[in-house]
Amino acid sequence: MALVELKNIRKTYHAAEIVRGVSLTIQPGEFVVFVGPSGCGKSTLLRMIAGLEDISSGELLMDGRVMNAVEPAGRGLAMVFQSYALYPHMTVRRNMEFGLRLARMPDAERAKRVGEVARILKLEPYLDCKPGALSGGQRQRVAIGRAIVRHPKLFLFDEPLSNLDAELRGHMRVELATLHRRLGATTIYVTHDQVEAMTMADRIVVLRDGAIEQVGTPLELYRRPCNRFVAGFIGSPAMNFLPLTVVPTETHEVRVELAGGVSLTLPIHYQTRLVGIPATLGIRPEHVRIAHGDEAAFRGNVLAVEHLGALTLVHVRLPDDRMVVIQAEGDADLRIGADLSFAFPAAHCHLFDAAGVSCALAG
């Protein structure tokens, strides 16, 4: 297990700064996921940790040792790529033991390690097969196995599941999480898929434009996003956002007015800095409540209904043509064109100022 420290790491290509002053500490045995949209710098940051990209400035430390100038082979890590990177002319056994052969490991020890890893990953029946005879999931397990046999202190994964279909991705997420618990090695995992991040990580690092937006556990980021970008990126389906006007009060509450004359009172402090400037209310689809009678603050027209089995996503058009997505029960009987009333529970509302910064989370 390795302690990894990034201190003001920067990467510049042709005067363009791709990674902008990233500082982060990853504890031994921790599973940390770098997540963000395409082009945010997450893979570049991973490759700098691996030694495959030079660090323009800043320091990378592993267990207290500065690694900036250390070759990849001397960093005690193993990396699994999106493309598997298997040798097509070699058997599974040969692929898995390739690095051990280069290290001149004795035959008996090499065979023991490959056998142990093959049992863990359920690859024993395929040891004498070549990669071309395997499915995508089996090939990815071989790539993971090739990393494990080296007994590295640090595992790096660069979008390893993106080439797999949805069902297999779900299965492999469980396998990787189980494997991490069993091995206990420090793991850094890069993905653009926030579902992978939420289901696998001890902590998530949300990146945008080469900088860290927020670091926290999956539930911390879900419940208390620090800004509108994180709020919209974490969670599926994405959070609803509606423009609002803050009305000053003499209490420790905020009264907000939304389009259509709807008014809500939210138990949030710091309302004075929002008065008179554009602001945004956010609420997740799973927190919107289909309502009746006096509690129905909003009314709209059902534009689309997506039945997904255990849940139903309802797309509702408001009178001002804005859209709200509501997550309802799977057996919800809602029809396109019908009028629908719903409410925003105050305890689940978020407020963001004109810059997109979170003011506070209700509740």
N, C-alpha and C positions, 0 to 999 in steps of 0.2 A: 504494500500500500504506500502510495506516495502523497506527500503534501505538495501541492502545486500553488505557486504564488505568481500572479501577473501584476507587475508594477508599471503603470502608465505606458502600456504597450501601444506602439504605433506602427503602422505600415503605410508607406507611400509608394505609389506607382506613377512615374512620370508627372510629378508634382501634384497628383491627386491623392488625398489622404483616404485610404480605404478602411483602416482601423484607427480610431481616434481616442487615444488615451484610456485604454481599458485597464482597470485595476480590479483584481478579484483574487480571493483565496479559496481554494478547494481543499477540503479536509481529507485526510486519509480514509479510504473506504467509501467516500461519498459518490453518489451517482448524480452528476450535474448535466443538465441539458441546455445547450445553446439553441435558442429558437428565434425566428424572425423571418421576415419576408425575403424573397430572393434578392441578392445583392446587398444584404445588410452587413456582410463581413464575417459571418459565423464560420464558414469553411476556411477562409483565409486565417482567421484566428486559430482554428484547430491545426492548420498546417504549420503555423509558426510554433505552436507547442510541440509538434512532431519533429520540427527541424527541417521541414520540406520547403519552408519560406523563411527568408532572412527577416529579422526584426529590425525595423528602421531606427527605433529608439525605445527606451524602456528596458526592463529586466524581466526575464523568466527564470524562476527558481524552482527547483525540485528538491525537497528535503533540505532546504537551506542553501543549496549549491546553485550558483548562477550557470544557466545552461545555454545562453545566447550563442556561444561559439562551439558548443559540443555537437558533434555529428549525430544524425538520427540513431545510428546503431549504438551509440554510447549513452543514450538517454533512458534505457531500461523500460521502453514502452512498446506497445504493439498497436497497429492501426488496421481497422477494417474499412474497406472502401465500398462505395455505392456499386461499383462495377464488379465486385467479387475479386478481380485480379488473380484468378487461378491460372495455372499453367495447363493448357488444354491437352498436352501430350503426356502429362503425368497422371498417375492414378491418385485417388483421394489420399491414400497413405503417403505417397511421395510428396504431394502438395503440402500435407500437414507437417511432414518432417523436414521440409526443405531448409528452413532456417536452422534447425538443429544440426543438419549435416554440415552447413556452412560453419557452424560453431564447433565442428569436430567432436560432437557429443558421442560417447561410446554407443555401440549398436544396442546393447541391452537396455540402457537407460532411455535411449530414443524410442525403442519399441514399447517400453513401459508407459512412457508419457503419451504416445499416440493412442495406445490401447485405452488408457484411462479417459482421455478426452473423447474418444470415439464412443465410449459407453455413456458418458455424460450427455453427449449430443445425439445419441441414437444413430450413429453413423457406422456401426460395426458391419452391417450387411453390404456397405458400399465402399469399403476400404480398397477393393481391387478394381473399382469402376473408375472411368475417366469422367471429368466434369460434364462432357457433352451428353452423358447418359442420365444426368440427374435433373430434377426439377429446380426451379429458382430457389425455393426454400431450402432444399438440400445443399445447393451450391453455397448459399449464404452461410449455412451451418458449417460447411467445410472451411470457408474463409474465417469464420469465428474460431473454429478449432485450431487453425494454423496460428492464430494469435495466442490462444490459451496455452498451447504446449510450450511456449517460451517462458511461461511463468513471469510475465511482466509486472512491474509495479503500477503501471498505468495503462488503461485501455482507452483508445480513441476510436470513435465510430463516426464516420462521415456519411450521413443519410443512408444507412445500410439497408433499409426496407423499402426505399422509394420505387424499386423496380418490381415489387411484388404486388399481387392483387389484394383487394381489400380484406378478404377472409384470411389470407395467409399473413398479411401484415398484423392482424389482430392476434393470430396464433404466435407469431414470432415475438411480438411485444411481451407476451406472457413468458415465453422461453427466455428472453434476454433478462427480464426482471428476476426470474427465478435463478438464472445463472449468476447474476450479480450477487444475490443474497448468498449463494453457495460459495462463491470465490472470495467475496469481500474486497476485491481490488478497486482502487480509485478509477472511476469511469467518467469520461467526457463524451457526450453524445450530441451530434449536430443533426437538426431536423428543421424543416419548414412546417411540419405537421404538429399543430398545437395539441392534438389528441395524443400523439406519442409522448409529447412533453408532459402533459397532465397525468398520464397513466404510469409513467416510468420513473420520473425524476424524484430525487430527494429535494433538490432545488432547481429552479428554472432561472436562466439568465435570458432576459428578453433584450434583443439587440435591434437597433434601427440606425441606418446610415453610419455604421461603424462604431457606434457608441452604445453603452449599456443604458437601457431605459429603466429597468427594475430587476432586482434579484429577490427571490423568495421561494417559499414552498408553493406547490400548486394551489393549495387552498388560499394562501395569502394573496397570491396574484389574482385569483378568482374573486375573492371577497373584497379585497382592498387594493384595486389597481391604482397606481400613483398618477396616471394620466389617461386621457381618452384613447391614445394609441394602444396602451396595454389592455385597457378595458375592452376595446374592440377586437384585439387580436386573440386574447385568451377567452375561451368559452365557445361552445358550439351548440346551437346556432349563435351568431354574433349578437352582441348587445344592441338594443334599440337606442337611438339618440334622437332627441327632440329639442328644438330651440326653446328658450324660455326667457321670461323677464322676472327679475327678483323684486319683490315689493317689500320695502322696509317695514319692520315691526319693532315693537318695544320689548319683545320676549326673546328667549334663546331658541327661536325657531326661524325658519325661512318660509315665507309664503311665495310660491312661484305661480306665474300665470303662463299657460301655454296657449297655442293657437286654438281658436274655437271657443275662447272664453273659459276654459277649464282652469281651475285654481286648486293647488295642493298646498298643504302645510306640512313641512318636513322638519324633524327635530335635529337641525344641523346648525352649528355655530359659524362664526366668521361671515355672516351674511352681508355685513356692511361693505366689504370690498367687491361684492358682486352687483350692488345696486347701480343701475344705469349703464351697465356694460353687457354685451352679448354673453350669454351663458348657455349651457346645455344640460339637459337632464338625461340620464342613462338608466335603462332598466333591462334586465335580461329577459328573453322570451319565456323562460321557465318561471319567472316571478310575476308575470302579468296574470291577473286573475279575471277570468270571465265572470261577469257580475250581473246582478239583477236589482231593480228597485233603486233606492236612494244611494247605494254604494257605487253605482255605475257612473263613474266620472267621465268616461269616454264612450263615444259611439262611432262606429264605422261600418263599412261595407266589406264583406268577405270577397276578396279578389281571387284567392287560390287556396286550396287545401291539399296538404301533402300527408297522406297516411303512411306512417313508417312502422306500423305494427304496435309497439309498446307506447308510442306517442304520435301525436298529430301536430304538424306545423300549420298554423293558420296565418295567412297574409291578409292584413286588413288595411284598407285605404281609409284615411281620415278625411273629414270634410275639406281640409286644406290641401288634399292630394298627397300628403306625406304617408309613409308606410310604417306599419308596426307589425312585427312577427310575434305571434303568441304560441307557446308550446302548451298543448292541451293533452288530455288523456287519449290513449290510442283508440278508444271506442267513441270518441266525441262525434256527435251527429251534427256536423256543420256543413252547410251547403254554399256553394259559390253564388254570390248575389244576395245572400241574406244579410240583414242588419244585425250587428253584434254590439253588445255593451260590455265594457271591461273596466278594470280599475288598476291603479298602480299602488301597491302597498308601500307606505312610506318607509318601512324598515328595509326595503330592498332598492331604494332609489339612490342614485349617485348624482353628484353635481360637479360640473367641470366649468372652469372659467374660460375667458376668451382665448387663452393660450392653450387650452386643453388640459390644464393641471387640475387634479382632483382637489376639491375644496374640503370634502369630508364624505364619509359614507354614513348614511342614516342607520340608526340602531346601534 
